Amino acid sequence: MPQAIAETIFDVLYLSFALIAGLIMLIKGKTLLVKKAGLMAALLGAGDSFHLVPRAYALWTTGLEANAAALGVGKFVTSITMTIFYLLLYYIWRERYQIKDRKSLTLVMWLLALLRIGFCLLPQNQWLQYGILRNIPFAMIGIIIIVIFAQEAKKANDKVFHFIPLAVALSFGFYLPVVLFSGVLPIVGMLMIPKTLAYVWIVLMNWQLYKQS
């Protein structure tokens, strides 16, 4: 019961923040950049709700194992929405720093995203566990995002997005051990909490764009 209470409170606060902040930026944003940031944040909250709501229900009722199918579907949806989340963040990078060329990089991002989604759609996926194969292109997307934001934010002395590379690095740093070790060491799953806080930090940095506009 303490776990159910703690997780539910955390999830409600997180999902409410992501959805509300995202919708405000999407609806009230005055620039395309802010609207993209709003769409990204709203997608984050909507996608994660497919996993977190069934998880909360399971904790309050018959347990995680009895609701394994719903949790598996939730992880599937979340995996796809998180891929789109990083694609949107990539396009935010392009617009923020007025990147007009580097079409090959755009092609690489799309190929990695489609590869990731393709792996997610394979019937061999074990959605009750974290698969390694489908997370390889996802990790590559994350590395690209870290590098390009670090380069351009430093070049432009961008105080708003200065810590985006760190936030993305932390999100993957907390996520990958769960992928690799949660099957044999369930306590590692607790790292999903700081991973989520890293996403909150990303949304907060994008919220500054809305406040400045």
N, C-alpha and C positions, 0 to 999 in steps of 0.2 A: 504493500500500500504506500509506504513512503516514496518508493520509486515512481509509482503512478502519479502521485501528487506533484513531486518535483518535476518530472518530465512534462506533465501536462501544463503546468504553470509556465515552464520555459518555452514549450512549443507554442502556446497561445500568444505569449508576448512576442516571440520571434515572427510567427506567421502574420500576426496583426501588424507588426511594424513593417515588414517587407511589403505586404499587400497595400496598406494604407499609404505608405511613402511612395510606392510605385505608382499607384493610381493618381495620387496628387500630382506627381511630376508628369505623368502621362496626359492628364486632363488639363492641368493648369500651366504646364510648361510653355514658355514663349518661344523656345528655339527647338529645332529638330534634335539637337544634341541632348537637351534635357528630356525630351519625349522618349528618345532612345533609352536614356538612363531609367526613365519611369517604366518603360516596357520591360527592361531587363530585371528591375527589382520586383515588379508585379509577377513576372514569369517565375522568378525565384520562389516567391511565396506560394504561388499557385501550384508549381511543380512539387515542392517539398510537402505540401499538404496531402498529396496522394500517398506519401509514405508515413508522415507523422500522425495524421488523423487515425488511420487504421492501427498504428502502433499504440496510440493512446487508448483507443477502444479496447485493444487486446489486453493492455495492462489493467484496465478497469474491469474486465469481464473474465473470459476463460483462459487468458494467457497467450503468449506469443506463438507457441507451437500450434495451438488450436486455430489460430488465424493466419497460418503461414501463407496460404494462397493469396490473401488480400495484401499481406506485407510484400510478397514477391511482385505482385502487380504494381504496388506503390514504388518499389525500387526501380522497376522497369521504366515507369513514367518519369521518375525523378532523374534517372540517368540520361534520358533524352532531353529533358528540359534544361538540365545543367550544361549539356553540350551546346544547346542554343544560347544559353546564358553567356558562355564564353565567346561565342560568335558575335553576339551583340556587343560585348565588351571590346572585341576587336574592332568593330565598326565605330564604336565610341572613340577608340584610339585614333582611327583614321580621321575622324571629323575634328576631334579636339586639336590635333596637331597638323591638320590640313595636309594629310598625306594624299597626293594625287597619283603617284605611280605605285611601284611595288606590287604589280598585279600578280606576279608569281607567288608572292607571300599570301595573297588572298586565295589563290588557287590551292596552295598547300593547306591553309586553314579549312577550306571547304572539303578538301579530300580527307583530311583527318577527321572532321566532324561526321562526314558521311560514312567513313570507315568505322568510327565509333558507334554510330547508330546502326550500321549494318551488323556489327558484332552483337549489339543489344537485341536485334531481331532474330538472331539465330535460335532455332529451337533447342540447341544444346545448352543454352544458358541455364545456369543453376541460380535462379533468382532468389532462392532462399539463402544464398551465400554471396560473397563478393568475388566475382571472377577477375582473374588477372588479365586475360587476353583483351577484354573489352576496355580495360583501363589504360592500356599502353598508348593508343592514340590520344586518349583524354589527357594523360600526363604530358605528352608531346605538345598538345595545345596549350597547357598550362605553362610549360617552359617558354614557348614562343611569346605568350602574353607577358610573362615576367621580363623577358629580355627587351622587347620592343617598348614597353612602358618605361622601363628603367632608362633606356637610351633617350627617348624623347622628353620625358619629364625632366631629366637632368639638363638636357640641351635647352629646353624652354624655361628652366627654373620654375616649373609648375608646382606651386605650393598645394594646390587642390589634390592633384593625383600623385604627389611625391611618394606616398606610401602604398600606392596600388601594388607595385611589385612585391613588397613585403607581405601585404595582406594575401595576395594570391599564393605566394610561396608558403605562408603559414597554412592556408587552407589545404594545399596539397600535402604539406608536411604532416598534418594531422590525419589526412584521409588515407594516404598510402599505407601506413602501418595497419589500418583497419582492413584494407584489402588483402594484405599479406598475412596477417596473423590472427584476425578475429576468429577464424575457424578453430584454432587450437588454443587461443587465449581470449575468451570472450570479454574480459575486462578491458581489452584494448578498444572495444567499441565505444568506451567513454570519450575517446578522442574526437568523436563526432560533435561533441559539445563545443570545444574550442574551435573546431573547423567551422561550425555554424557561426560562431562569433566573428570569425574572420570574414565571412560573407556579410554579416551585419556591418562591419567596418567598411567594406567595399561600397555598400549601399549608402552609408553615411557620407563617404567621400563624394559620391555622385549627388547626394542631397545638397551638398554645398554649391553645386552648379545651379540648382534650382533657386537656392537662396540668393545667389549672386545675380541671377537674371531677373 
